[in-house]
Amino acid sequence: MSEPTYLPLLNSIAVNEAKGERLLAAWADATPDKELAECLRFVAIREGEHAMAFTKRMCELGYPVNESTAYQVFKDFDKTLAIAKSNATDAEKIRKLNGDRPRDAERKDPFGAFFNDASIDPQTGALLGRYIAEERDSGRRLEAAYAKASGGGMGKSEIAELRGAIEALCAEVAALRKVRSAA
């Protein structure tokens, strides 16, 4: 049997979700806002579970996770982690972690092309479906927690920055999927 065409997607999700878990857990440990910390920890746990589930699925398919071949969402993860651990305000962290990504809350769904590969088996499809639903829910949870923590005085672009911090992983993985499909 040849290597599944969707293997790079699974690999990238496994690698980057593990990093997302570390990043959000570090931020949760650093924020003085207890409600935001609780939300960050919940999402961090979810990210870790995603990393393990995709690692497990790759193992079931007969392939190891390979960080060196994964699309790297975090170009300099150590620097990004240092920001999350820093004494910067939560709003500053969002701006720094969001970087140059668009602030438009109406940007295209980063998961839109995940199921374009007709060779995805039912078990992997179910895993991807749960992952997508949970990632979207995580974005909503983080958006609500941050709006509440800041007194609800944030504008749409600032809320979009928070959503962007969690959805960045998803968008980058979707971009990898498009590149892989075009090849």
N, C-alpha and C positions, 0 to 999 in steps of 0.2 A: 504494500500500500504506500502511495506517495504521501509526502508531507501535506497536511491540510493547508489550503490557501489562507485560512483564517488564523493560522498559528501565530504569525507576528502580532496580530491584534490581541490575542490571549496573552502572549508574552509581555507585550507593552502594558496591558492592564495590570497584570500581576506585579510587575516591577514598580510601576508608578503608583499604584494603590498602596503598596508597602511604604513608599516614601511619603505619600499623603498622610498615612496613619502617623508616622513619626512627626511630621510637620504640625498637624493639628493637635496632637498630644502635647507637643512642646509649647504651642501657643496656649493651650488650655492651662498648662502649668504656670505660664507667665502672666496671664491676664488677672487683674484684680476683680473682674466682674464675674461673680459666681454663676449667674444664669448663662452667660456666654460660655464660660468654662464648661458647664454641664453640656451644653449643645456641642461644643467643639469635641468633647470627649466622646459623646454619642457618635458623632460623625467619624471620629478617628477609629473607634471600634468597628464601625461599619466598613471603613476603608481597609482595615486590617483583615476583616472577614472576607472582603472581596479579593484581596491579595492571596489569601489562603485558598479560597474556592477556585480561583483561576489557576493557581499553582497545582492544585489537586487535579483539575480537569486536564491540564497539560500532561501531568504524570499518567493519568488514565489513558491518554492518547499516545503515550510512550515517548514524551519529549520533556527535557528539563527546562526550567526557566533560565534564561540567559540574559543577564543584565547588559552585557556588551552589545547585543543585537537589538535590544529594545529601543523604541523611540523614547528619547529622554525629554519628558515634559519640563523637568527642572534642569536647566542648562548648567547651573552651579548650585547643586543641592546643598552643599555645606554653607554657602552664603545665604541661601534661602532659609535654611534651618536656623542660622544665627539671627536672622531678622525675627523669626517667630519666637525665639527665646529672649529677645531683647526687651529693654524697658520702654520701648516705643509704645505710644498709645495704640489701641486697637485700630483706630481710623488710619493712623500712619502705617501700620502693618498691612492693612488692606491695600493702600496706595502702593506701597513698595512691592508687595507680593503680586499685585496685578500687573505691574510693569506697563508695557505699551499696548496691552490688549484693548480692544474696543470696549467702550463703556455702554454701548447700546443694549438695553435690556431686551430688545426685540431681535437680537442676532439669531442667525439660523441655528436650528436644532443640531447640536454636535453629534447626536446619535442617529441622525437621519439615514445614513448609508450603512449602518451596521448589518442590516439584513439583506443587503444587495447580493451577497454571496449565497447563491442557491445551494451550495454544497454543505452549508452548516447543518450538522446533525441535530436531532431533536434535543438531546441532553445539553449540548453547547448552546443551542438556541434558547432553551429555558433559562440557563444561567445568564446569558446576555440580557434576556428580557428582565429578569429580576434585578440585575445590575443597573440597567438603565432606569427602571422605576425608582430604585433606591437612590441613585445619584440625583435624580430630579427632586426627590423628597429631601435629600440632604441640602440641596441648594435652597429650597424653600425654608427649611428649618433654620439654616444659617442666616438667611435674609431676615427672618422674623426676629431671631435672637439679637441680631445686631441692631435692628431698628429699635427694639425695646431697650437695649442697653444704652443707646444714644438718645433716648427720650423721644424717639420717633421724629426727630428733627432733620433727618437726612433727606436729601433730594434723591430723585430717581437715579441719577448717575452714580451717587455714592452707594446706593443699595445695589446697583448693577455691579459695582466694583467688588462687593462682598460675594455676590453670586459668581462673578468671574473668577474669584480666587478658588472656589470649589469646582466650578465648571471648566476651568482651564485644562485640567487633566482630560476631561471628556472631549473637549474640542481638539486637543492635540492628538489624542488617540484616533478620533474620527478623521483627522487630516492624514494620519498614517494609513488608515484604511483606504482612503481615496488614492494615495500614492501607490499603495500595493495593488489596488484594483487596476490602475492605469498601466502597471508594468506588465 
